């Protein structure tokens, strides 16, 4: 009797799993199709009740994996979590992490697994939502004059908060902003907080920066979002004083 009960339980579990999946078909431009006829891609959707996320796997028509990702919703499309894109060979092409459609990390590889220069390009999704994906670029955006000029700017302008002299604090504040086609910075936002005083110091440092060199694709400047990490270290009151009240940063 026990083997029969076990068999029935397994059978029910498998069928529940299959019934929880949704399969959708798409053409080469990712327009939905009613069936697999003329489809270039297909999508399998599962729901993770623990994280309340939709786990989506997209496949080439051949059945090889194209992309995996975690969504809060598909209409509108809200990416939240880890995403991986694949070449038809099965090798990883791109890896990205999102927080509610905000790209927080990315990496782009060629078919031999070599890292490529990359930046995140923004575009409108099928329902008008703001989406972003990492793409290979000729040149990433950067501070005019390079790291030497950037470090000089930081030494002159980053102020370690006076409050931290009496209650030492440390951590990495990450500031999000856009660098447009002319190199102008805008849309500043702290996306990784440490302490209100450190967050304000990092935000002030970045918002007062001069224009950057823009990113380029095929020789043309493009507008891209950027993540700028500001690392603060514990400093004694004496150490802060000797450094003119300025903090430290690793870039």
Secondary structure as GFF3:
##gff-version 3
##sequence-region A 1 251
A	DSSP	alpha_helix	2	20	.	.	.	ID=ss1
A	DSSP	beta_strand	22	26	.	.	.	ID=ss2
A	DSSP	beta_strand	32	33	.	.	.	ID=ss3
A	DSSP	beta_strand	41	48	.	.	.	ID=ss4
A	DSSP	beta_strand	53	60	.	.	.	ID=ss5
A	DSSP	beta_strand	65	74	.	.	.	ID=ss6
A	DSSP	beta_strand	77	79	.	.	.	ID=ss7
A	DSSP	beta_strand	81	86	.	.	.	ID=ss8
A	DSSP	beta_strand	92	99	.	.	.	ID=ss9
A	DSSP	beta_strand	102	108	.	.	.	ID=ss10
A	DSSP	beta_strand	118	124	.	.	.	ID=ss11
A	DSSP	beta_strand	130	136	.	.	.	ID=ss12
A	DSSP	alpha_helix	146	157	.	.	.	ID=ss13
A	DSSP	alpha_helix	163	166	.	.	.	ID=ss14
A	DSSP	beta_strand	171	179	.	.	.	ID=ss15
A	DSSP	beta_strand	185	192	.	.	.	ID=ss16
A	DSSP	alpha_helix	196	207	.	.	.	ID=ss17
A	DSSP	beta_strand	215	217	.	.	.	ID=ss18
A	DSSP	beta_strand	220	222	.	.	.	ID=ss19
A	DSSP	beta_strand	224	232	.	.	.	ID=ss20
A	DSSP	alpha_helix	237	242	.	.	.	ID=ss21
###
